[in-house]
Amino acid sequence: MQLLNKQASELFKHYSVHACTDVTGFGLLGHSYEMAYASGVSMKLNYEEIPVIKGTIDLAQQGAIPGGSKANLEWLKSHVSFNNQLKRD
């Protein structure tokens, strides 16, 4: 873990960081929900502004979705809502 987070921790020394998480494990939604809930706020994510690794959307559309992602969505479904007006290519 020290090696994995070394570069990020060095970069953060130059900024006033109040919260940070990686998106492994609980994923972007899970970690966003946990931080928002703990802070007593809500959070809105703009799908079109979230960077996505090339090819992942195609894989997801083909059904290549990790079981953990499905479990996280099940856990979060009562805490999130989705606007289905997606325009991403």
PDB file of N, CA, C and O in Angstrom:
ATOM      1  N   MET A   1       0.821  -1.192   0.000  1.00  0.00           N
ATOM      2  CA  MET A   1       0.000   0.000   0.000  1.00  0.00           C
ATOM      3  C   MET A   1       0.867   1.258   0.000  1.00  0.00           C
ATOM      4  O   MET A   1       0.493   2.257  -0.614  1.00  0.00           O
ATOM      5  N   GLN A   2       2.010   1.231   0.672  1.00  0.00           N
ATOM      6  CA  GLN A   2       2.864   2.409   0.694  1.00  0.00           C
ATOM      7  C   GLN A   2       3.356   2.755  -0.708  1.00  0.00           C
ATOM      8  O   GLN A   2       3.362   3.925  -1.088  1.00  0.00           O
ATOM      9  N   LEU A   3       3.761   1.769  -1.464  1.00  0.00           N
ATOM     10  CA  LEU A   3       4.241   2.007  -2.824  1.00  0.00           C
ATOM     11  C   LEU A   3       3.093   2.465  -3.721  1.00  0.00           C
ATOM     12  O   LEU A   3       3.255   3.377  -4.532  1.00  0.00           O
ATOM     13  N   LEU A   4       1.945   1.832  -3.571  1.00  0.00           N
ATOM     14  CA  LEU A   4       0.785   2.159  -4.389  1.00  0.00           C
ATOM     15  C   LEU A   4       0.368   3.619  -4.212  1.00  0.00           C
ATOM     16  O   LEU A   4      -0.022   4.269  -5.181  1.00  0.00           O
ATOM     17  N   ASN A   5       0.443   4.134  -2.998  1.00  0.00           N
ATOM     18  CA  ASN A   5      -0.025   5.489  -2.704  1.00  0.00           C
ATOM     19  C   ASN A   5       1.092   6.522  -2.588  1.00  0.00           C
ATOM     20  O   ASN A   5       0.820   7.687  -2.298  1.00  0.00           O
ATOM     21  N   LYS A   6       2.333   6.122  -2.808  1.00  0.00           N
ATOM     22  CA  LYS A   6       3.475   7.022  -2.619  1.00  0.00           C
ATOM     23  C   LYS A   6       3.388   8.271  -3.495  1.00  0.00           C
ATOM     24  O   LYS A   6       3.523   9.385  -2.988  1.00  0.00           O
ATOM     25  N   GLN A   7       3.169   8.109  -4.783  1.00  0.00           N
ATOM     26  CA  GLN A   7       3.143   9.260  -5.689  1.00  0.00           C
ATOM     27  C   GLN A   7       2.010  10.220  -5.325  1.00  0.00           C
ATOM     28  O   GLN A   7       2.209  11.435  -5.298  1.00  0.00           O
ATOM     29  N   ALA A   8       0.838   9.684  -5.050  1.00  0.00           N
ATOM     30  CA  ALA A   8      -0.288  10.545  -4.678  1.00  0.00           C
ATOM     31  C   ALA A   8       0.004  11.291  -3.386  1.00  0.00           C
ATOM     32  O   ALA A   8      -0.292  12.481  -3.281  1.00  0.00           O
ATOM     33  N   SER A   9       0.581  10.613  -2.402  1.00  0.00           N
ATOM     34  CA  SER A   9       0.862  11.280  -1.126  1.00  0.00           C
ATOM     35  C   SER A   9       1.891  12.393  -1.307  1.00  0.00           C
ATOM     36  O   SER A   9       1.804  13.428  -0.645  1.00  0.00           O
ATOM     37  N   GLU A  10       2.853  12.195  -2.184  1.00  0.00           N
ATOM     38  CA  GLU A  10       3.840  13.241  -2.456  1.00  0.00           C
ATOM     39  C   GLU A  10       3.180  14.441  -3.141  1.00  0.00           C
ATOM     40  O   GLU A  10       3.499  15.583  -2.813  1.00  0.00           O
ATOM     41  N   LEU A  11       2.282  14.206  -4.069  1.00  0.00           N
ATOM     42  CA  LEU A  11       1.578  15.294  -4.759  1.00  0.00           C
ATOM     43  C   LEU A  11       0.684  16.067  -3.793  1.00  0.00           C
ATOM     44  O   LEU A  11       0.586  17.291  -3.881  1.00  0.00           O
ATOM     45  N   PHE A  12       0.036  15.363  -2.882  1.00  0.00           N
ATOM     46  CA  PHE A  12      -0.897  16.010  -1.958  1.00  0.00           C
ATOM     47  C   PHE A  12      -0.202  16.945  -0.981  1.00  0.00           C
ATOM     48  O   PHE A  12      -0.856  17.797  -0.380  1.00  0.00           O
ATOM     49  N   LYS A  13       1.093  16.809  -0.810  1.00  0.00           N
ATOM     50  CA  LYS A  13       1.820  17.715   0.082  1.00  0.00           C
ATOM     51  C   LYS A  13       1.783  19.152  -0.417  1.00  0.00           C
ATOM     52  O   LYS A  13       2.057  20.084   0.340  1.00  0.00           O
ATOM     53  N   HIS A  14       1.445  19.333  -1.693  1.00  0.00           N
ATOM     54  CA  HIS A  14       1.402  20.660  -2.302  1.00  0.00           C
ATOM     55  C   HIS A  14       0.002  21.283  -2.270  1.00  0.00           C
ATOM     56  O   HIS A  14      -0.185  22.405  -2.742  1.00  0.00           O
ATOM     57  N   TYR A  15      -0.973  20.571  -1.722  1.00  0.00           N
ATOM     58  CA  TYR A  15      -2.363  21.030  -1.728  1.00  0.00           C
ATOM     59  C   TYR A  15      -2.978  20.869  -0.346  1.00  0.00           C
ATOM     60  O   TYR A  15      -2.455  20.145   0.501  1.00  0.00           O
ATOM     61  N   SER A  16      -4.080  21.544  -0.134  1.00  0.00           N
ATOM     62  CA  SER A  16      -4.837  21.406   1.111  1.00  0.00           C
ATOM     63  C   SER A  16      -5.935  20.370   0.881  1.00  0.00           C
ATOM     64  O   SER A  16      -7.065  20.726   0.548  1.00  0.00           O
ATOM     65  N   VAL A  17      -5.610  19.106   1.054  1.00  0.00           N
ATOM     66  CA  VAL A  17      -6.546  18.010   0.801  1.00  0.00           C
ATOM     67  C   VAL A  17      -7.329  17.722   2.085  1.00  0.00           C
ATOM     68  O   VAL A  17      -6.742  17.529   3.150  1.00  0.00           O
ATOM     69  N   HIS A  18      -8.656  17.694   1.969  1.00  0.00           N
ATOM     70  CA  HIS A  18      -9.505  17.438   3.128  1.00  0.00           C
ATOM     71  C   HIS A  18     -10.079  16.026   3.126  1.00  0.00           C
ATOM     72  O   HIS A  18     -10.473  15.519   4.176  1.00  0.00           O
ATOM     73  N   ALA A  19     -10.130  15.389   1.968  1.00  0.00           N
ATOM     74  CA  ALA A  19     -10.649  14.027   1.863  1.00  0.00           C
ATOM     75  C   ALA A  19     -10.090  13.403   0.590  1.00  0.00           C
ATOM     76  O   ALA A  19      -9.875  14.085  -0.411  1.00  0.00           O
ATOM     77  N   CYS A  20      -9.864  12.116   0.647  1.00  0.00           N
ATOM     78  CA  CYS A  20      -9.320  11.431  -0.517  1.00  0.00           C
ATOM     79  C   CYS A  20      -9.633   9.948  -0.414  1.00  0.00           C
ATOM     80  O   CYS A  20      -9.658   9.386   0.681  1.00  0.00           O
ATOM     81  N   THR A  21      -9.869   9.324  -1.540  1.00  0.00           N
ATOM     82  CA  THR A  21     -10.080   7.885  -1.560  1.00  0.00           C
ATOM     83  C   THR A  21      -9.709   7.358  -2.937  1.00  0.00           C
ATOM     84  O   THR A  21      -9.719   8.100  -3.919  1.00  0.00           O
ATOM     85  N   ASP A  22      -9.388   6.096  -3.001  1.00  0.00           N
ATOM     86  CA  ASP A  22      -9.244   5.467  -4.307  1.00  0.00           C
ATOM     87  C   ASP A  22     -10.613   4.887  -4.661  1.00  0.00           C
ATOM     88  O   ASP A  22     -11.515   4.896  -3.824  1.00  0.00           O
ATOM     89  N   VAL A  23     -10.780   4.395  -5.857  1.00  0.00           N
ATOM     90  CA  VAL A  23     -12.093   3.877  -6.239  1.00  0.00           C
ATOM     91  C   VAL A  23     -12.125   2.357  -6.292  1.00  0.00           C
ATOM     92  O   VAL A  23     -13.066   1.772  -6.827  1.00  0.00           O
ATOM     93  N   THR A  24     -11.104   1.719  -5.742  1.00  0.00           N
ATOM     94  CA  THR A  24     -11.135   0.269  -5.668  1.00  0.00           C
ATOM     95  C   THR A  24     -12.034  -0.145  -4.512  1.00  0.00           C
ATOM     96  O   THR A  24     -12.350   0.679  -3.654  1.00  0.00           O
ATOM     97  N   GLY A  25     -12.438  -1.367  -4.475  1.00  0.00           N
ATOM     98  CA  GLY A  25     -13.281  -1.833  -3.373  1.00  0.00           C
ATOM     99  C   GLY A  25     -14.717  -1.404  -3.546  1.00  0.00           C
ATOM    100  O   GLY A  25     -15.496  -2.095  -4.203  1.00  0.00           O
ATOM    101  N   PHE A  26     -15.079  -0.276  -2.968  1.00  0.00           N
ATOM    102  CA  PHE A  26     -16.461   0.203  -3.034  1.00  0.00           C
ATOM    103  C   PHE A  26     -16.760   0.975  -4.306  1.00  0.00           C
ATOM    104  O   PHE A  26     -17.909   1.354  -4.529  1.00  0.00           O
ATOM    105  N   GLY A  27     -15.779   1.217  -5.136  1.00  0.00           N
ATOM    106  CA  GLY A  27     -15.994   1.942  -6.374  1.00  0.00           C
ATOM    107  C   GLY A  27     -16.270   3.414  -6.139  1.00  0.00           C
ATOM    108  O   GLY A  27     -16.352   3.867  -4.997  1.00  0.00           O
ATOM    109  N   LEU A  28     -16.411   4.150  -7.213  1.00  0.00           N
ATOM    110  CA  LEU A  28     -16.633   5.591  -7.137  1.00  0.00           C
ATOM    111  C   LEU A  28     -17.904   5.920  -6.363  1.00  0.00           C
ATOM    112  O   LEU A  28     -17.888   6.796  -5.498  1.00  0.00           O
ATOM    113  N   LEU A  29     -18.999   5.232  -6.659  1.00  0.00           N
ATOM    114  CA  LEU A  29     -20.257   5.530  -5.967  1.00  0.00           C
ATOM    115  C   LEU A  29     -20.181   5.183  -4.488  1.00  0.00           C
ATOM    116  O   LEU A  29     -20.644   5.951  -3.644  1.00  0.00           O
ATOM    117  N   GLY A  30     -19.604   4.039  -4.170  1.00  0.00           N
ATOM    118  CA  GLY A  30     -19.527   3.628  -2.772  1.00  0.00           C
ATOM    119  C   GLY A  30     -18.701   4.580  -1.934  1.00  0.00           C
ATOM    120  O   GLY A  30     -19.122   4.983  -0.850  1.00  0.00           O
ATOM    121  N   HIS A  31     -17.535   4.941  -2.426  1.00  0.00           N
ATOM    122  CA  HIS A  31     -16.686   5.864  -1.684  1.00  0.00           C
ATOM    123  C   HIS A  31     -17.296   7.268  -1.644  1.00  0.00           C
ATOM    124  O   HIS A  31     -17.191   7.954  -0.627  1.00  0.00           O
ATOM    125  N   SER A  32     -17.926   7.701  -2.725  1.00  0.00           N
ATOM    126  CA  SER A  32     -18.584   9.012  -2.732  1.00  0.00           C
ATOM    127  C   SER A  32     -19.703   9.039  -1.695  1.00  0.00           C
ATOM    128  O   SER A  32     -19.838  10.001  -0.939  1.00  0.00           O
ATOM    129  N   TYR A  33     -20.497   7.978  -1.666  1.00  0.00           N
ATOM    130  CA  TYR A  33     -21.586   7.905  -0.693  1.00  0.00           C
ATOM    131  C   TYR A  33     -21.043   7.936   0.733  1.00  0.00           C
ATOM    132  O   TYR A  33     -21.566   8.669   1.572  1.00  0.00           O
ATOM    133  N   GLU A  34     -20.013   7.161   1.015  1.00  0.00           N
ATOM    134  CA  GLU A  34     -19.458   7.124   2.371  1.00  0.00           C
ATOM    135  C   GLU A  34     -18.947   8.497   2.807  1.00  0.00           C
ATOM    136  O   GLU A  34     -19.189   8.917   3.939  1.00  0.00           O
ATOM    137  N   MET A  35     -18.242   9.196   1.919  1.00  0.00           N
ATOM    138  CA  MET A  35     -17.727  10.523   2.278  1.00  0.00           C
ATOM    139  C   MET A  35     -18.869  11.521   2.462  1.00  0.00           C
ATOM    140  O   MET A  35     -18.850  12.312   3.405  1.00  0.00           O
ATOM    141  N   ALA A  36     -19.862  11.494   1.572  1.00  0.00           N
ATOM    142  CA  ALA A  36     -20.984  12.423   1.680  1.00  0.00           C
ATOM    143  C   ALA A  36     -21.790  12.139   2.949  1.00  0.00           C
ATOM    144  O   ALA A  36     -22.144  13.068   3.675  1.00  0.00           O
ATOM    145  N   TYR A  37     -22.076  10.889   3.216  1.00  0.00           N
ATOM    146  CA  TYR A  37     -22.862  10.518   4.401  1.00  0.00           C
ATOM    147  C   TYR A  37     -22.140  10.945   5.677  1.00  0.00           C
ATOM    148  O   TYR A  37     -22.754  11.519   6.577  1.00  0.00           O
ATOM    149  N   ALA A  38     -20.852  10.669   5.756  1.00  0.00           N
ATOM    150  CA  ALA A  38     -20.072  11.030   6.944  1.00  0.00           C
ATOM    151  C   ALA A  38     -19.992  12.542   7.125  1.00  0.00           C
ATOM    152  O   ALA A  38     -19.825  13.024   8.245  1.00  0.00           O
ATOM    153  N   SER A  39     -20.109  13.290   6.037  1.00  0.00           N
ATOM    154  CA  SER A  39     -20.036  14.752   6.093  1.00  0.00           C
ATOM    155  C   SER A  39     -21.405  15.405   6.241  1.00  0.00           C
ATOM    156  O   SER A  39     -21.500  16.618   6.427  1.00  0.00           O
ATOM    157  N   GLY A  40     -22.464  14.603   6.159  1.00  0.00           N
ATOM    158  CA  GLY A  40     -23.812  15.144   6.281  1.00  0.00           C
ATOM    159  C   GLY A  40     -24.250  15.957   5.080  1.00  0.00           C
ATOM    160  O   GLY A  40     -25.031  16.900   5.209  1.00  0.00           O
ATOM    161  N   VAL A  41     -23.741  15.586   3.898  1.00  0.00           N
ATOM    162  CA  VAL A  41     -24.091  16.309   2.674  1.00  0.00           C
ATOM    163  C   VAL A  41     -24.553  15.319   1.617  1.00  0.00           C
ATOM    164  O   VAL A  41     -24.452  14.106   1.800  1.00  0.00           O
ATOM    165  N   SER A  42     -25.055  15.843   0.519  1.00  0.00           N
ATOM    166  CA  SER A  42     -25.356  14.995  -0.636  1.00  0.00           C
ATOM    167  C   SER A  42     -24.313  15.303  -1.703  1.00  0.00           C
ATOM    168  O   SER A  42     -23.573  16.282  -1.606  1.00  0.00           O
ATOM    169  N   MET A  43     -24.269  14.464  -2.705  1.00  0.00           N
ATOM    170  CA  MET A  43     -23.270  14.621  -3.750  1.00  0.00           C
ATOM    171  C   MET A  43     -23.927  14.343  -5.099  1.00  0.00           C
ATOM    172  O   MET A  43     -24.760  13.446  -5.226  1.00  0.00           O
ATOM    173  N   LYS A  44     -23.543  15.115  -6.085  1.00  0.00           N
ATOM    174  CA  LYS A  44     -24.033  14.915  -7.450  1.00  0.00           C
ATOM    175  C   LYS A  44     -22.823  14.714  -8.345  1.00  0.00           C
ATOM    176  O   LYS A  44     -21.914  15.544  -8.363  1.00  0.00           O
ATOM    177  N   LEU A  45     -22.808  13.615  -9.084  1.00  0.00           N
ATOM    178  CA  LEU A  45     -21.730  13.312 -10.020  1.00  0.00           C
ATOM    179  C   LEU A  45     -22.252  13.501 -11.436  1.00  0.00           C
ATOM    180  O   LEU A  45     -23.341  13.034 -11.769  1.00  0.00           O
ATOM    181  N   ASN A  46     -21.480  14.180 -12.262  1.00  0.00           N
ATOM    182  CA  ASN A  46     -21.843  14.366 -13.665  1.00  0.00           C
ATOM    183  C   ASN A  46     -21.148  13.274 -14.470  1.00  0.00           C
ATOM    184  O   ASN A  46     -19.934  13.319 -14.670  1.00  0.00           O
ATOM    185  N   TYR A  47     -21.905  12.317 -14.918  1.00  0.00           N
ATOM    186  CA  TYR A  47     -21.395  11.150 -15.640  1.00  0.00           C
ATOM    187  C   TYR A  47     -20.467  11.532 -16.792  1.00  0.00           C
ATOM    188  O   TYR A  47     -19.441  10.886 -17.007  1.00  0.00           O
ATOM    189  N   GLU A  48     -20.826  12.574 -17.525  1.00  0.00           N
ATOM    190  CA  GLU A  48     -20.046  12.956 -18.701  1.00  0.00           C
ATOM    191  C   GLU A  48     -18.693  13.560 -18.355  1.00  0.00           C
ATOM    192  O   GLU A  48     -17.845  13.713 -19.235  1.00  0.00           O
ATOM    193  N   GLU A  49     -18.474  13.905 -17.087  1.00  0.00           N
ATOM    194  CA  GLU A  49     -17.205  14.490 -16.671  1.00  0.00           C
ATOM    195  C   GLU A  49     -16.303  13.502 -15.939  1.00  0.00           C
ATOM    196  O   GLU A  49     -15.208  13.868 -15.512  1.00  0.00           O
ATOM    197  N   ILE A  50     -16.741  12.274 -15.791  1.00  0.00           N
ATOM    198  CA  ILE A  50     -15.944  11.262 -15.106  1.00  0.00           C
ATOM    199  C   ILE A  50     -15.051  10.556 -16.124  1.00  0.00           C
ATOM    200  O   ILE A  50     -15.554   9.955 -17.073  1.00  0.00           O
ATOM    201  N   PRO A  51     -13.737  10.621 -15.938  1.00  0.00           N
ATOM    202  CA  PRO A  51     -12.843   9.932 -16.883  1.00  0.00           C
ATOM    203  C   PRO A  51     -13.068   8.419 -16.831  1.00  0.00           C
ATOM    204  O   PRO A  51     -13.214   7.837 -15.756  1.00  0.00           O
ATOM    205  N   VAL A  52     -13.093   7.809 -17.983  1.00  0.00           N
ATOM    206  CA  VAL A  52     -13.290   6.360 -18.078  1.00  0.00           C
ATOM    207  C   VAL A  52     -12.196   5.788 -18.968  1.00  0.00           C
ATOM    208  O   VAL A  52     -11.913   6.323 -20.040  1.00  0.00           O
ATOM    209  N   ILE A  53     -11.596   4.719 -18.527  1.00  0.00           N
ATOM    210  CA  ILE A  53     -10.552   4.056 -19.315  1.00  0.00           C
ATOM    211  C   ILE A  53     -11.155   3.548 -20.619  1.00  0.00           C
ATOM    212  O   ILE A  53     -12.202   2.901 -20.627  1.00  0.00           O
ATOM    213  N   LYS A  54     -10.478   3.850 -21.713  1.00  0.00           N
ATOM    214  CA  LYS A  54     -10.949   3.456 -23.046  1.00  0.00           C
ATOM    215  C   LYS A  54     -11.257   1.949 -23.080  1.00  0.00           C
ATOM    216  O   LYS A  54     -10.455   1.126 -22.639  1.00  0.00           O
ATOM    217  N   GLY A  55     -12.413   1.622 -23.603  1.00  0.00           N
ATOM    218  CA  GLY A  55     -12.813   0.226 -23.763  1.00  0.00           C
ATOM    219  C   GLY A  55     -13.666  -0.311 -22.629  1.00  0.00           C
ATOM    220  O   GLY A  55     -14.287  -1.362 -22.785  1.00  0.00           O
ATOM    221  N   THR A  56     -13.722   0.374 -21.489  1.00  0.00           N
ATOM    222  CA  THR A  56     -14.482  -0.178 -20.362  1.00  0.00           C
ATOM    223  C   THR A  56     -15.984  -0.143 -20.596  1.00  0.00           C
ATOM    224  O   THR A  56     -16.697  -1.048 -20.164  1.00  0.00           O
ATOM    225  N   ILE A  57     -16.472   0.885 -21.272  1.00  0.00           N
ATOM    226  CA  ILE A  57     -17.909   0.945 -21.544  1.00  0.00           C
ATOM    227  C   ILE A  57     -18.314  -0.197 -22.468  1.00  0.00           C
ATOM    228  O   ILE A  57     -19.349  -0.829 -22.261  1.00  0.00           O
ATOM    229  N   ASP A  58     -17.500  -0.461 -23.487  1.00  0.00           N
ATOM    230  CA  ASP A  58     -17.788  -1.590 -24.385  1.00  0.00           C
ATOM    231  C   ASP A  58     -17.810  -2.910 -23.607  1.00  0.00           C
ATOM    232  O   ASP A  58     -18.689  -3.745 -23.818  1.00  0.00           O
ATOM    233  N   LEU A  59     -16.847  -3.090 -22.718  1.00  0.00           N
ATOM    234  CA  LEU A  59     -16.813  -4.314 -21.912  1.00  0.00           C
ATOM    235  C   LEU A  59     -18.050  -4.436 -21.029  1.00  0.00           C
ATOM    236  O   LEU A  59     -18.635  -5.514 -20.917  1.00  0.00           O
ATOM    237  N   ALA A  60     -18.440  -3.346 -20.410  1.00  0.00           N
ATOM    238  CA  ALA A  60     -19.628  -3.371 -19.552  1.00  0.00           C
ATOM    239  C   ALA A  60     -20.877  -3.699 -20.368  1.00  0.00           C
ATOM    240  O   ALA A  60     -21.737  -4.456 -19.915  1.00  0.00           O
ATOM    241  N   GLN A  61     -20.977  -3.133 -21.564  1.00  0.00           N
ATOM    242  CA  GLN A  61     -22.133  -3.409 -22.419  1.00  0.00           C
ATOM    243  C   GLN A  61     -22.169  -4.866 -22.860  1.00  0.00           C
ATOM    244  O   GLN A  61     -23.233  -5.394 -23.184  1.00  0.00           O
ATOM    245  N   GLN A  62     -21.005  -5.519 -22.872  1.00  0.00           N
ATOM    246  CA  GLN A  62     -20.926  -6.938 -23.214  1.00  0.00           C
ATOM    247  C   GLN A  62     -21.158  -7.838 -21.992  1.00  0.00           C
ATOM    248  O   GLN A  62     -21.161  -9.063 -22.108  1.00  0.00           O
ATOM    249  N   GLY A  63     -21.352  -7.219 -20.825  1.00  0.00           N
ATOM    250  CA  GLY A  63     -21.631  -7.982 -19.611  1.00  0.00           C
ATOM    251  C   GLY A  63     -20.425  -8.249 -18.739  1.00  0.00           C
ATOM    252  O   GLY A  63     -20.539  -8.959 -17.740  1.00  0.00           O
ATOM    253  N   ALA A  64     -19.273  -7.703 -19.084  1.00  0.00           N
ATOM    254  CA  ALA A  64     -18.055  -7.916 -18.291  1.00  0.00           C
ATOM    255  C   ALA A  64     -18.038  -6.931 -17.119  1.00  0.00           C
ATOM    256  O   ALA A  64     -17.295  -5.949 -17.125  1.00  0.00           O
ATOM    257  N   ILE A  65     -18.865  -7.213 -16.121  1.00  0.00           N
ATOM    258  CA  ILE A  65     -18.984  -6.353 -14.932  1.00  0.00           C
ATOM    259  C   ILE A  65     -18.600  -7.199 -13.728  1.00  0.00           C
ATOM    260  O   ILE A  65     -19.177  -8.263 -13.505  1.00  0.00           O
ATOM    261  N   PRO A  66     -17.616  -6.725 -12.939  1.00  0.00           N
ATOM    262  CA  PRO A  66     -17.184  -7.497 -11.768  1.00  0.00           C
ATOM    263  C   PRO A  66     -18.320  -7.707 -10.768  1.00  0.00           C
ATOM    264  O   PRO A  66     -19.182  -6.844 -10.603  1.00  0.00           O
ATOM    265  N   GLY A  67     -18.309  -8.845 -10.116  1.00  0.00           N
ATOM    266  CA  GLY A  67     -19.328  -9.153  -9.108  1.00  0.00           C
ATOM    267  C   GLY A  67     -19.364  -8.122  -7.998  1.00  0.00           C
ATOM    268  O   GLY A  67     -20.432  -7.807  -7.473  1.00  0.00           O
ATOM    269  N   GLY A  68     -18.199  -7.591  -7.635  1.00  0.00           N
ATOM    270  CA  GLY A  68     -18.149  -6.568  -6.595  1.00  0.00           C
ATOM    271  C   GLY A  68     -18.899  -5.311  -6.992  1.00  0.00           C
ATOM    272  O   GLY A  68     -19.518  -4.661  -6.150  1.00  0.00           O
ATOM    273  N   SER A  69     -18.847  -4.965  -8.267  1.00  0.00           N
ATOM    274  CA  SER A  69     -19.581  -3.784  -8.749  1.00  0.00           C
ATOM    275  C   SER A  69     -21.083  -4.006  -8.614  1.00  0.00           C
ATOM    276  O   SER A  69     -21.825  -3.098  -8.239  1.00  0.00           O
ATOM    277  N   LYS A  70     -21.516  -5.207  -8.918  1.00  0.00           N
ATOM    278  CA  LYS A  70     -22.946  -5.530  -8.785  1.00  0.00           C
ATOM    279  C   LYS A  70     -23.365  -5.499  -7.316  1.00  0.00           C
ATOM    280  O   LYS A  70     -24.441  -4.999  -6.987  1.00  0.00           O
ATOM    281  N   ALA A  71     -22.518  -6.031  -6.434  1.00  0.00           N
ATOM    282  CA  ALA A  71     -22.820  -6.029  -5.002  1.00  0.00           C
ATOM    283  C   ALA A  71     -22.857  -4.605  -4.456  1.00  0.00           C
ATOM    284  O   ALA A  71     -23.715  -4.277  -3.636  1.00  0.00           O
ATOM    285  N   ASN A  72     -21.928  -3.755  -4.908  1.00  0.00           N
ATOM    286  CA  ASN A  72     -21.906  -2.363  -4.468  1.00  0.00           C
ATOM    287  C   ASN A  72     -23.171  -1.632  -4.899  1.00  0.00           C
ATOM    288  O   ASN A  72     -23.745  -0.865  -4.126  1.00  0.00           O
ATOM    289  N   LEU A  73     -23.603  -1.870  -6.129  1.00  0.00           N
ATOM    290  CA  LEU A  73     -24.818  -1.226  -6.615  1.00  0.00           C
ATOM    291  C   LEU A  73     -26.021  -1.695  -5.803  1.00  0.00           C
ATOM    292  O   LEU A  73     -26.894  -0.890  -5.480  1.00  0.00           O
ATOM    293  N   GLU A  74     -26.078  -2.954  -5.474  1.00  0.00           N
ATOM    294  CA  GLU A  74     -27.171  -3.486  -4.642  1.00  0.00           C
ATOM    295  C   GLU A  74     -27.171  -2.793  -3.278  1.00  0.00           C
ATOM    296  O   GLU A  74     -28.227  -2.418  -2.768  1.00  0.00           O
ATOM    297  N   TRP A  75     -25.988  -2.624  -2.693  1.00  0.00           N
ATOM    298  CA  TRP A  75     -25.850  -1.977  -1.389  1.00  0.00           C
ATOM    299  C   TRP A  75     -26.266  -0.509  -1.450  1.00  0.00           C
ATOM    300  O   TRP A  75     -26.829   0.015  -0.488  1.00  0.00           O
ATOM    301  N   LEU A  76     -25.995   0.161  -2.574  1.00  0.00           N
ATOM    302  CA  LEU A  76     -26.237   1.595  -2.700  1.00  0.00           C
ATOM    303  C   LEU A  76     -27.590   1.975  -3.280  1.00  0.00           C
ATOM    304  O   LEU A  76     -27.969   3.145  -3.236  1.00  0.00           O
ATOM    305  N   LYS A  77     -28.318   1.018  -3.819  1.00  0.00           N
ATOM    306  CA  LYS A  77     -29.493   1.367  -4.624  1.00  0.00           C
ATOM    307  C   LYS A  77     -30.523   2.221  -3.892  1.00  0.00           C
ATOM    308  O   LYS A  77     -31.255   2.971  -4.538  1.00  0.00           O
ATOM    309  N   SER A  78     -30.601   2.132  -2.576  1.00  0.00           N
ATOM    310  CA  SER A  78     -31.561   2.966  -1.855  1.00  0.00           C
ATOM    311  C   SER A  78     -30.983   4.343  -1.521  1.00  0.00           C
ATOM    312  O   SER A  78     -31.680   5.188  -0.959  1.00  0.00           O
ATOM    313  N   HIS A  79     -29.724   4.571  -1.860  1.00  0.00           N
ATOM    314  CA  HIS A  79     -29.063   5.834  -1.527  1.00  0.00           C
ATOM    315  C   HIS A  79     -28.705   6.679  -2.740  1.00  0.00           C
ATOM    316  O   HIS A  79     -28.285   7.826  -2.585  1.00  0.00           O
ATOM    317  N   VAL A  80     -28.862   6.139  -3.940  1.00  0.00           N
ATOM    318  CA  VAL A  80     -28.491   6.873  -5.149  1.00  0.00           C
ATOM    319  C   VAL A  80     -29.646   6.891  -6.139  1.00  0.00           C
ATOM    320  O   VAL A  80     -30.536   6.041  -6.102  1.00  0.00           O
ATOM    321  N   SER A  81     -29.609   7.868  -7.012  1.00  0.00           N
ATOM    322  CA  SER A  81     -30.555   7.904  -8.127  1.00  0.00           C
ATOM    323  C   SER A  81     -29.765   8.227  -9.381  1.00  0.00           C
ATOM    324  O   SER A  81     -28.714   8.865  -9.322  1.00  0.00           O
ATOM    325  N   PHE A  82     -30.279   7.785 -10.504  1.00  0.00           N
ATOM    326  CA  PHE A  82     -29.584   7.953 -11.765  1.00  0.00           C
ATOM    327  C   PHE A  82     -30.469   8.706 -12.745  1.00  0.00           C
ATOM    328  O   PHE A  82     -31.669   8.448 -12.838  1.00  0.00           O
ATOM    329  N   ASN A  83     -29.870   9.637 -13.474  1.00  0.00           N
ATOM    330  CA  ASN A  83     -30.536  10.304 -14.577  1.00  0.00           C
ATOM    331  C   ASN A  83     -30.162   9.489 -15.810  1.00  0.00           C
ATOM    332  O   ASN A  83     -28.987   9.443 -16.176  1.00  0.00           O
ATOM    333  N   ASN A  84     -31.112   8.858 -16.446  1.00  0.00           N
ATOM    334  CA  ASN A  84     -30.824   7.966 -17.569  1.00  0.00           C
ATOM    335  C   ASN A  84     -30.677   8.688 -18.896  1.00  0.00           C
ATOM    336  O   ASN A  84     -30.790   8.065 -19.952  1.00  0.00           O
ATOM    337  N   GLN A  85     -30.430   9.967 -18.863  1.00  0.00           N
ATOM    338  CA  GLN A  85     -30.226  10.747 -20.083  1.00  0.00           C
ATOM    339  C   GLN A  85     -28.748  10.751 -20.459  1.00  0.00           C
ATOM    340  O   GLN A  85     -28.165  11.820 -20.637  1.00  0.00           O
ATOM    341  N   LEU A  86     -28.143   9.597 -20.580  1.00  0.00           N
ATOM    342  CA  LEU A  86     -26.706   9.495 -20.857  1.00  0.00           C
ATOM    343  C   LEU A  86     -26.424   9.786 -22.322  1.00  0.00           C
ATOM    344  O   LEU A  86     -27.128   9.317 -23.216  1.00  0.00           O
ATOM    345  N   LYS A  87     -25.376  10.573 -22.545  1.00  0.00           N
ATOM    346  CA  LYS A  87     -25.019  10.961 -23.907  1.00  0.00           C
ATOM    347  C   LYS A  87     -23.604  10.553 -24.279  1.00  0.00           C
ATOM    348  O   LYS A  87     -23.118  10.920 -25.349  1.00  0.00           O
ATOM    349  N   ARG A  88     -22.948   9.815 -23.431  1.00  0.00           N
ATOM    350  CA  ARG A  88     -21.546   9.453 -23.654  1.00  0.00           C
ATOM    351  C   ARG A  88     -21.441   8.440 -24.792  1.00  0.00           C
ATOM    352  O   ARG A  88     -22.288   7.558 -24.933  1.00  0.00           O
ATOM    353  N   ASP A  89     -20.391   8.579 -25.598  1.00  0.00           N
ATOM    354  CA  ASP A  89     -20.157   7.620 -26.704  1.00  0.00           C
ATOM    355  C   ASP A  89     -19.547   6.353 -26.184  1.00  0.00           C
ATOM    356  O   ASP A  89     -19.279   5.434 -26.958  1.00  0.00           O
TER     357      ASP A  89
END
